[in-house]
């Protein structure tokens, strides 16, 4: 079974690579804006929070069944 930590680690590796390419391709001001959006979407305010919510739902459903 895959857990939330494993998923976050896989996503973070890819986010790091995407940010590296963006940094090499974009002017500094555009890169900073892009970086903020990517980290918001895939970090604690986005995907990580949604995975935590889903994990919490799975735990609740597991208790019922």
N, C-alpha and C positions, 0 to 999 in steps of 0.2 A: 504494500500500500504506500502511496506517495503522500508525504505530509507537507504542510504549508511551508516549512523551513526549506525543504528540498526545492519546491517550486520557486520560492523567492530567490534562492541561490542561482537557479538556472536563468531566471529572468534578469537578475542583476548582472550576470556575465554578459548577456546580450546587450543590456542597457549600456554597460561600460564601453562595449565595442561601438555601438551606435553613437555614443557621445564622442568617442575618439574620432570617428569619421566626420562627424558634424564640426568638431573643433578644427579639423584640418581644412574643412570646406567653407566655413562661414566666417564672415567678419566677426570680430570679438563681441560687439554689441548684440548681433543676431544670435551668436552662439549662446550667450548668457540667457537670452530669452528662451531659446530652444531647450537648453539644459533645464531651466526651471519647469517648463511644461512637461518634459519627459520625466523628471523626478517627481513632479506632482502626480502624474498619471500612474507611474509604476511604483512609487514609494509609499510611505506611510499614509498619505492622503488619498491614495487611489487604490491600486491593485492589492497592496498588502492589507489595507483595511477591509476590502471586500473578501479576501481570502480568510481573514480572521472571522468575519461575520459568517461566512459559509461553514467554517470549521465549528463555530458555535452552534449553528443550526444542525450540523451532523451530530454533534454531541447530544443535543436535545432530542433529536429524532431517534438516536440510538437508545436513549433511556426509555422512550415510550414503547419501543418494539422489542 
